[in-house]
Amino acid sequence: MAANGLPALQASAVLHRAALAQQQLAYQESGRYLQTAQQLVRRLPENINRIHLELDLAYQCLQLRLFSPTLLPLENVYEALSIALEHAKKLHLPRQIAQSLGYLSDLYTQEGRDEEAADLLQQAIFYGQQDQARDLLLHFEWQLGRYYTQHSQQDMAIAAYRRAVGHIQALRQDIPVTYENGRSSFRDTLAPAYLELAALLFDKAKNTPQQHSALLQEAQMTVEQIKKSELEDYFQNRCELPSRPIDKAMLPEGMAALYPVIFPTHVDLLLLTKAGLQHFSTPVQQTELLSTINDFAARMRAYDDDYQLPAATLYRYLIQPIAAVLNSQHINTLVYIPDGPLRLIPLGALYDGQRYVVEDYAVIISPGLSISHTVGTSTQDGKVLLAGLSEPGGVVKELPDSLVQGLLPTDGASSRALVKNFGQRGIKLRTLLTDRSSLQKIQSSLALPSVQTEMDAIATQSLQSTALMNQSFTLQAFSDQVQNNPYRIVHIASHGFFDGTEQNSFIMTYDHILTMDHLDTLFNRNQTPDLLVLSACQTAEGNDRSPLGISGVMVKAKVKNVLGSLWPVSDEATTLLMEHFYRYLKQGVPKAEALRQAQLVVMQRKEFAAASFWSPFVLVGEVGR
């Protein structure tokens, strides 16, 4: 609403133009608009609407000075803020007073007047508390925490960060989820507060023996809050995820939980075993670490034989620091809670120069220990539903346009070279224009000739299996089977795709796409499967949020474990792996160990010795059998 008719509308319009000019990097033009807006605002009557315009003006002035300090005189910014503060106090508006003081603190920080800036933040917090303005208080406390950190006041910094995180937690249900370039609003704007608190807690734990355990536990819970929020953002709603306290008692013998946390100058490892929590830190620049992770992931997806160097580098960062502890405590299974881009790579494929991690440890991926439900049960006995698609039907008409084009031949050289050469499972992403002119070519591109062999091999390992193959694997037939039968294992050998959001993730049946929402509704809460196997699914290339889709299935559908793949996988190698995986399950081997043993079998085959063939499959979910 305008402050007073046409002059207020003019001021608002000019401020809008100034903001647009900044977005377009036209800083001189923005500065001229802001000076005009300041003159217009001065003529308005003193009321709350004028204060809103004054605060908008002050904010834009501050932003402009960040990019071009000389374009706008300091006096103009100070005048705008001082007038806004004066008017807010006169009208007894605590929220607007807090905003004005907060902006003044920002201005003083820009000028290097840190002590005065901190004092203004304290005043802003006082008025923000009067209005219970948590959205403002979280930023004020966060800024105060950074000030105390820069001035080596660790305890004061931790206290401020704790308050900031407390405000975020209180507001989480009301903060909308938005995305830009595949990244969520939480990850870009709020997760750094949690990470900065965790860094302080780790640092204090090293120098405070009497509080060491408590501080590490708080750091662990802080990291867990990030994991939970990332899953909520993946679902694009504030759903209530199952959560419970964590302690060492929940881990079976021989099992350890590993939390890597990436910071700008180092990677920290939090290790939970029966002996308690331990903390390790390795210096490495974040840019260097991310480059190594992305290089390794790209080489693995491309079936590039030259992958062992980045695999060895990552081993030094993630496993070598904890190797002695793992050996001394006879650890044979790692529950791995990866951080950000580390979700793109399989831990089992890391290499010490002689052995892969999978040769010594079974691995279970978890979105967070507090998000899991209970210790998993055995899948040695029970009914198995096998659903396979070697030749898709009408479902290809429902595939997203961005995927269809990548399945058609291009100018002379196949854009699916890996699919052609290795019989790979999984849909390769392409961004060319959509061409649906050849349904037959698309269906041929999606053929999985070894699926029938895979289904037959698995059936021999189960006395109670039901099979849906090709035309019998319709969406309705699958739905009926899942809803009306208490299957312990549901095995789907069909193309599927996990993108950066739940809405863009799906599995193919013969006639229709099976969405994640639909899959969730199918599983009766009283007879949810212990294990869901997705033997031909993949995650989106280069998007470190995509693997959350596998975790999302586990959490939302309340399946105890999900076995899925990180990239398109060899058809023949998958059939071999699945045959032995189920053979070990039948013998009563725990799921993670059964997967490890099956991967070792595949590794022994000369043609599948490279890690790209045996390591894509990851087990996500609960610990135990």
N, C-alpha and C positions, 0 to 999 in steps of 0.2 A: 504494500500500500504506500502511496506517495505521502510525503510529509506534509505538503501543503500545496496541492494542485500542481500546476504546470512547472514551476521552478523545481520541485522535488522530482517530478518525472524527468525533467531535463538532466538533473544531477545523476539520477539512476542510470539513464541512457548513456551518459558520458562515461560513467564508471564501467558500464558493460563494455563499451568500446575500448576502454583502457585495458581491461582484462583480456579481451580478444587480441589486442595488439601485442600484449605480452606473450600470449600463446603462440603468436606468429613470429615471435622474436623481433618485433618492431619496437624496440625499447624507446627510441627517441619519440616516436609517435605516442606511445603509452605515457611517457612523461608529460607531453603536452596535454593529453586528455586529463591526466590527474591534476595538473595545475588549474585547468578549467573547472574541473569538478570541485576542487577546493573552494574556488571563488563562489560557485553556485551554492554549495552547502552552507557557507557563512551567512547567506541571506535567509536561511530557513528559520522558522520559529523553533524554540527549544522544546522538543518533545522526544518520545522514545524512537519515533521513526527517523528523526534527524540523527539521533545517536547511532542507529543502525547504519545510516549512510556514512557517518563519520568513521565508524569502525571498519566498514568496507573500504573506505578511502585509505585509512591507516594501514590496513593489511596489504593493499596493493602497493602502497608506497614502500613498505618493508620488502615486499617481494621484488620490486623493481631495483631497490638498492642492492639486493643480493647479486643481481646480474650486472648492474651498471651503477656503481655507487656515486658517480659524478653527475648523473643526469638530473637528479632531484636533490635540491639543497636539504641538508640535514634539518635545518630550521623548519622547513615545510612539514616534514614527517613529525617532528616533535610537537609542532603547533597543533596538528590534526589530532594527535593522541592526547595532548593535554586538554584540549577543548572537549573531546569525547569524555574523558575522565571527569572533568568538571561538571559537565551536564549530567552524567550518570549519577554522580554523588548528589547533585542538587535534586534529582528526581528519585533518589533512594532506590536505585536499581542495582542490586548486588551482582547479578550476572554480568551486566554491562560494565560495571566497575572492574570486575575480575578480568574481563576481556581486555579492557583498556590497559590495566596494569601488566597483563601478560604480554601485550604488544610492546609496551614500553620496555619490558625486560628484554624482549627480542632486539629492540633497537640498541639498548645499552650493550648487549652481547656483541652485536655487529661492530660497535665502537670499541670493543675490548675492555669495557667497564664491568668485569665479571662480578665483583662483589656487590655493586649497586644493582646489577641485574638479578642476583640471587635474592637480595632484599625485596625487590619488587615482586619476585615470584612468591615469596612468603606472604606478602600482602594479598596477592592474587588468590592464593590458596585460602586465605582467611575469608575473603568475600565469596569465593566459589563454594566453600562449605556452607555458607549461609543460604545459598540457593540450591544446595545439593546438586550442583552442576558437575556430575561425574565426567561428562564428556570433556569439560575444560580441565578438571582436576587431574585427569590421567596425564594430560600433556604437561601441566605445570609440575607435577611430581616427577615426571620423566626428565624434564629439563633440569630440575633441581638435583636429581640423581646424577646426571651427567656433570653438573657443576661440581658436586662433591667428589666424584670420581677423578676429575681433572685436577682437583686440589688435594688429592690423597686423603680424603676423609671417608675411609671405607665404610665404617659403621653407619654414618649418616647417609651415604650413598645407597647402601643396601636397604635401609629403612624407607628411603624415598621410592626406590624401585619397587619394594614390596607394596607400598600404597598405590603406586601407578598400576601394577599388575592387578591388584585388588579391584581397582576401578574398572579396568578392562573386563575382568571376569564378571563383574556385576552388570556390565553393559552388553556382553557377548550376544545374548538372545535378541537384542534390538539392533545390532550392527548389521546392515545389509551386506550380502556377499556380492562383490563385483569383480570382473576380470578384465585384464588388459594384457594382451600377448600371452594368454594362458596362465597368467599369474593372478593369484587371488588377492583381494583387498587386505585380508589379515596378514598374509605373508609379507607383503610389501610395507604395510603401514604400522602394524602392531607387534608382529612376531619379534622384531629387533628389541623391544623392551624386555621380553622374556629372556632372550639370549644374553642381553647385557646384564640382567640380574643373575643368570646362571654363571656367567663369567666371573662376576664378583664373588659369588658363593664358592666357586671352585678355588679362586685365589685365596680367599680367607681360610678355607679348609686346610690348605697347605701349611698355614702358619698358626693354626689354632688347634692343637691336638685335642684339647678337652671338648671341642665342639665339632671335631672332624666328621664324625658319623652323621650327626644331625644336619650339618651343612650340606653334606653330599646327598642326603635323603631329600632335602629341600630342593637342591639343584635337579635331582632326578624328577621330582614332581613338577618342577618348572618346565623341564623338557617335555614331560608327559602332557602338560597342558597345551604345548605347541602341537604335538601329534594329534590330540583330540580336535583341536580347532582346524587343523588341516583336513581331517576327515569330514568335519562339518561343512567346510567350504567345498569339498568335493561334491557332497550331496546338495550343495547350494541351499541349504536351510539349516536351521539351528535345531536339528533333531537331537533327542536325548540319547546319547551313546551310553552303552553299559559301562560303568566305571566303578572301581573299588580300590581301596588302599593296596599298596604293594609292599612286600617285604621278602626277605630271603627264604622264608618258610615255604613260599609258593613254588620254589624251584625244586624239581626232583634231583636226586643224586646224579652227579656227572653232568649237570647242566649249568650254563652261565648265560647271563643276559648282557649284551654289548650295545651301548649307546654311543655312537660317534656324534660329536657336535662340532660343526665347522664354524670357526671364528676367523676374523680378518687375517690374523698373523699366526694361527696355530689350529690344530685339530685336537680336541680333547676326547678322551675315551673314558666312559663311565662303565665299570664292570661290576655286575652284581653276581655273587656266588653265595654258596652256603656260608662262607666265611664273612659275608657282608659286602659293603660297597667299597670299591677302590677307584682311584682317579689317576689317569695317566695323561700326559700332554706332550705333543710332538710339534715343534716349530715348523711351520710351512705356510707360505703365503696362500691366501684363499684363491687368488687368481691362478697360481701354479697348480694347486690341488684340483680345482674345477677343470682346468685344461687337461690334466691327466685323466680324470674321470671321463670326460667327454671323448677324449682320444680312445681310451680303452673301450668304452661303450660302442663307439662308431666302428672300431676294428672288429669287435665281436659280432656286431650285426652284419657286417660286410663279409664275414667269414675270411677275414684277412689273417694269414698265418703269422704275421709279425705283431702279435699281441702280448707276448710275454714280458717285454720291457715295462709297459705301463702296469701290467699285472703285478710285477715284482715291486715297482715303486709304491703302489697302493698297499701291498702287503707290508712294506716297511712302515707305512703310516698307521695302518689299522690293526695288524695282527702282531707284528714283531714286538711292540711295547708290552703286550700282555701275554706273550707266548710262555714265559717262565711260570707265570701264575697258573695258566691253563694246564701246563704239564704237572706242576706240583699238586694241583687239586684234582688231577685225573679227569679233566673235563673232556667229554666226548660229543657234546651237543651244544651249539651256540644258538641262543635266541637273539636274533639280530634286529635292531630297531634303527633302520637307516635314516640319515638326515638329508633331505632335499635331493640333490643330484645323485647321491649314493644309492638311491632307489633304482637307478638305471642299470646297475651292474650286479651280477651275482657274486656274493661273498665267496662261494665255493671255488670260483675260478681264479682267485688271487694266488700268487705263485711265489715261493721263497727261493727259487732258483733250482730246486730239485723236486719239490712236491707241491701239489695244489692243496688248498685248504680242505677241499672235499675229501682228500685222502686221509685226513686226520679227524675231521669234525662233520657231523650232520648239522644242517642249518635249518632253522625255522625263522621265517620272517614274521615280525609282529608290527602292527601299527603303533603299538604301545602296550606295555604290560598291564596298565590299568584299564585298557579298553577291552582286553580279552575277557572271556566269561569264566570258564572253569578249566581244570586240567582235562585234556582230551582223553577219550576212551578208546579201547581197541576196536579195530575194524576187521578183526580176524574172521568173525562170523557176521551173517546178516545178508539181507537182500541187496542186489546190485542192479541198478538201471543203466543199461548201455544205450546211448543214443549217438548214431553215427551218420555222417553225411559225406559220401564220396562223390556224389553227383547232385549238386543243388538244383532245385526246381524254380518255382515262381518267386522265391525269396529275393533273387537277384534284382527284381524290379523295385525292391524297397531299399536297396543299398544307397547310401549317400553318394551324391554326384562326385564328390571329391575322391571317392574310392574307385568308382566305376572306371574312370578314364585310365587309371593306372593298371587296369586289368586287360587293356586292349593293346595290341601291337602298335608300335610307333614306326618312325621312318627307318626301316631296315634292321635296326637293332632292338631287340626286345627290352622294354623298360623293366621287365621282370626277370632279368638274367639269372638271378639267384634262384628264383622260383623254378625256372626252366631247368637249370643245371642240377639242382639238388632235390627237386620235388618238394620244395619248402612249403610248410604250412604257415598261414597268416597272410593278411592282405597288405601288400606294399602300398604305402601312401604316395599319391601323386597330386599335383596341383594344376594339371592341365585342364583344358576345357572339357566339359562332359560330352561323351558321345555314346548314346545307347543304341546305336544302329545294329549291333550284332549281339543278340542275346545268346546265341550259341557259343560265340567266342568267349563271352564272359563266363558262361557255365563251364566251358572247357578249362579256362584259366583257374577256376576255383576247384577243379577236381582234386580229390585226395585218394589216389588209387590204393594206398595201403590201409585205409580205414577198416575195410572188411577184415583184413588179416589181423589188425589190432583188436577188433571186436571179438573175433574168434579166439584169439590167444587169451584174452581176458576172461572170456566165458569158461574156458577150461579150468580157470583158477577159482571159479565160484559155482557152487551147486544151486544157487538161488538167483540166477540172473534173468532179466527180461531185456530183450533187445528191440530197439526201434531203429531201422536202417532205411535211409533214403526216403522213399515215398511214405513209409510208415512213420517217419520222424516228422510229423506235422506239429505245428504249435499246439493244436488242440489235443492230439494224442499224447504229447509229452506232458501237457498240463494235467490231463486226466490221470496219467500214471503217477505223477509226483504227488498230486493231491489225495489220491485214493489208496496209496500203498506206503508202508513205513520203510522206505529204502535207507540203508545205512550208508551206501555209496551211490552217488549219481555221477556217471562218467559221460561227458559230452565230447565227442570227436568231430568237431565241426568248426568252421571258421568263426572267429569272434574277434572283437576289437575293443580295447579299452583306451578311451581318449582322456583328455584332461578333466572332463566332467562326466557325471553319471548320465546325463541326458544324451551324450554322444557315444555311449558304450552299448554294445549289443552282442548277441550270439545268433548265428543263422540256424533256423530249422529249415525243413524242405520248402515250406511255402511262405513263411513269414519270419520277420526279425523278432527275436526274443529280447526284450529290453530288461534292464536291471530292475526297474520298478515291477515289471511283470514277474520276474524271477523271485523277487521278494514276496509277492503275494501268494506264490505257489507253495512255498514251504510252510506247512502247518507247524505252528510253534510246538506242538506236542510230539512231532515226529520229524524234526529237522535232521537232515543227513549229517553224519559225522564227517563226511568227506565229499567235496565236489571237485571233480577233475575236469579241467578244461584243456584238452590235449592239443588243440589247434588254434588257441587264441593268442593274441599278441597285444603289446602296449604300443602307444604312439611313439614314433621315433623322435628323440630330442626333447620330449616333454617330461620333466621329472615328476610331474603330478600324475601321469598316466598309470604308473604302477599302483597308485592308490585305488584304482578300480578293482584290482584283485582283492585288496584288503577290504574295500567297500562291500564286495559281495559277501565276504565272511562276516562282517559286522552287521550289515543291514538285514541280511537274510538269516542271520544267527546260525550259519553253518560253522561247525567247529574248525574245519580246515579247508582251504582251497589250494589246489595244485594247478598252477598256470605257468605261462611262459612270458619272458620279457621281450622276445623278438621272434620273427618267423623262424620256424624250426624244420629240420630235415624230416621228411615224411618217414623214411625207412628207419632213421635213428630213433624217432619217437616211438614207432611200433616196438622196436627192440627194448627201449627203456620201459615202456608201459607193461610189456609182458613180464619183465623181471620185477618191476615194482609190485605188481599184484601177486607175483609168486612169493615175494618176501612178506607181503601183508598176510597171505594165507598161512604162513609159518608163524605168525604172531609177532613179527618184527614191528617195532614202532614206526609210524609213518615217515618221520624224518630220516630215520636210519634206513628204511626200505628204499627211499628215494636215493640216498647216498650210495647204497649198494648197487642199485640199478644204474646209477651214473657211472660207477666204476666198471660195470660190465660193458657199457657202451664205450667207455674210454679205452678199453682193451682192444677193441676192433680198430685195426689200422686205419681204415677209411674214416673213422669217427673219432680219432685220437685228439683232434683239435678241440679246444674248450667250447668253441661256438656250437658244436653238435650236442654235447652232453650237459652243458651248464645252464641253458636258458630256463629250465624248469625250476621253479621255486615253490616251496611249501609255505603258505601263509596261514597264521592262525594260532591256535592254542598249543601249549606245551604238553608233553606227555605222549601217550600212545596214539 
